[in-house]
Amino acid sequence: MPLSTRIPAPFLALGLALMVGACGNGDVDPPADAPMEAAEAVHPQDAFLANLAALCGRAFAGEATLASSDDFDDGLIMHIRRCDEDEIQIPLHAGENRSRTWIITRTEDGLRLKHDHRLEDGSDDPVTQYGGDTTSPGTPLEQSFPADAFTAELLPEAATNVWNMTLVPGERFIYHLTRHGEPRATFEFDLTQEVDPPPPPWGYEGT
């Protein structure tokens, strides 16, 4: 499947999603002729995907404000690299390390977050595809992903993980992980600090 940096047609139909999320915070007044009935009918998870897809093809610098290791000390870049109707891929580059990709997929029950980890030769890392599924609708600007059964089996210590993704339109994107209800990792990306898209993540060359 070819790389897509365009917003897919279904996401274009949700063009009011960012406005809806902002209006929920009382920040933006919709235009007088905006079809609010249709906008209000948008499911929060569809709106969340649309909000991410609005950034498709762009990359942003960030930093680890909280981390459990020094792997992220050399600076971070998130690249909203691929946006399909039911899936968004966001590689996370930590310095020269291109091993990580966040994959958000639409399922029959909600949204799923997986961490696709690759070795430098493109093969799967022994620890990969961990993540979880939403258990609530969330909002157009925030979704939470409690660890799934696969994660609990692969990484028993991560059985209580909850990953949160929060978008503050035009300001920042936040990836936040808790374990046993305690903060474990927080990555913040400045949406005003756009950078050149980095090379593809390991294993995704040619796609």
SVG drawing of the C-alpha trace seen along z (x, -y; Angstrom):
<svg xmlns="http://www.w3.org/2000/svg" viewBox="-28 -34 50 48">
<polyline fill="none" stroke="black" stroke-width="0.4" points="0.0,0.0 1.6,-3.3 2.5,-5.9 -0.3,-8.4 0.4,-11.9 -3.0,-13.2 -6.0,-13.4 -8.3,-10.6 -11.8,-11.5 -13.5,-10.2 -11.4,-12.5 -12.2,-15.4 -15.8,-14.8 -14.9,-15.4 -13.3,-18.8 -15.0,-20.4 -13.4,-18.0 -10.7,-20.3 -13.2,-23.1 -15.5,-20.9 -12.6,-19.9 -11.7,-23.5 -15.2,-24.6 -15.5,-22.1 -13.0,-24.1 -14.8,-27.4 -11.8,-28.6 -13.4,-29.0 -16.8,-30.2 -18.0,-28.3 -19.1,-30.3 -22.7,-31.1 -23.4,-28.8 -21.5,-25.8 -23.6,-22.6 -23.4,-22.0 -25.9,-19.2 -23.6,-17.1 -20.5,-18.2 -22.1,-17.3 -22.9,-13.8 -19.2,-13.0 -18.0,-10.2 -15.2,-11.4 -12.8,-8.7 -13.6,-9.6 -12.9,-13.2 -9.6,-12.2 -8.4,-10.4 -9.4,-13.3 -7.5,-15.7 -4.4,-13.6 -4.9,-13.2 -5.0,-17.0 -1.3,-16.9 -0.5,-14.1 2.9,-14.4 4.3,-16.8 7.0,-16.2 7.5,-18.0 10.3,-18.2 9.8,-17.2 11.3,-16.1 10.9,-13.6 9.8,-15.5 9.6,-12.2 11.3,-8.9 12.2,-5.6 15.5,-5.5 18.1,-7.8 17.1,-6.4 15.3,-9.7 17.9,-12.2 19.0,-13.2 15.7,-14.7 12.5,-13.4 10.7,-13.8 7.2,-12.5 6.2,-12.2 2.6,-11.7 3.7,-9.7 0.8,-7.7 -3.0,-8.3 -5.5,-5.8 -9.2,-5.7 -8.7,-3.2 -5.1,-3.6 -2.6,-6.3 1.2,-5.6 3.4,-7.9 7.1,-7.0 8.9,-8.2 12.6,-9.1 14.9,-9.3 18.1,-10.8 19.4,-8.4 17.2,-5.6 14.4,-4.9 13.0,-1.7 9.6,-2.9 6.3,-3.5 3.0,-4.2 0.1,-2.7 -3.5,-3.8 -6.1,-1.6 -9.9,-1.8 -11.5,1.4 -15.1,2.6 -15.1,1.5 -13.0,-1.7 -9.4,-2.5 -6.2,-0.4 -2.7,-1.7 0.2,0.6 4.0,0.0 5.7,1.4 9.4,1.9 11.9,2.9 15.6,3.7 17.9,1.8 17.7,4.5 14.0,4.0 13.0,7.2 10.8,7.3 12.2,6.4 11.7,9.3 9.5,6.8 6.9,5.4 3.2,4.9 2.4,4.1 -0.4,1.6 -4.0,1.6 -7.6,0.7 -9.8,-2.2 -12.5,-1.3 -14.4,-4.6 -15.3,-7.1 -12.7,-9.6 -12.8,-13.0 -11.8,-14.5 -8.6,-15.6 -7.7,-12.8 -7.8,-9.0 -6.6,-6.4 -5.4,-2.9 -5.2,-0.5 -2.9,2.5 -4.4,5.5 -4.0,9.2 -1.2,9.6 0.8,6.9 0.2,8.5 1.6,11.8 4.5,10.2 5.4,7.8 3.8,8.8 5.2,5.7 3.3,3.6 -0.1,5.2 -1.4,2.0 -0.1,-0.4 -2.4,-3.0 -1.2,-5.1 -2.8,-8.5 -2.5,-10.7 -3.6,-14.3 -3.7,-16.9 -3.8,-20.6 -4.5,-22.0 -1.8,-24.4 0.2,-24.0 1.3,-20.5 0.9,-16.8 1.4,-14.8 2.1,-11.0 1.8,-10.0 2.2,-6.6 1.1,-5.5 1.8,-2.2 0.0,-1.3 -1.6,-4.7 1.7,-6.5 3.3,-8.6 6.1,-6.6 6.8,-8.5 5.7,-11.8 6.8,-13.0 5.7,-16.5 5.9,-17.7 5.7,-21.4 3.3,-21.7 4.7,-25.2 8.1,-23.7 7.8,-21.8 10.9,-20.1 11.8,-18.3 10.3,-14.8 13.0,-12.3 13.9,-9.1 11.4,-6.2 11.5,-4.1 13.5,-0.9 11.5,1.7 9.4,-0.8 11.8,-1.8 10.1,-1.8 6.6,-2.1"/>
</svg>
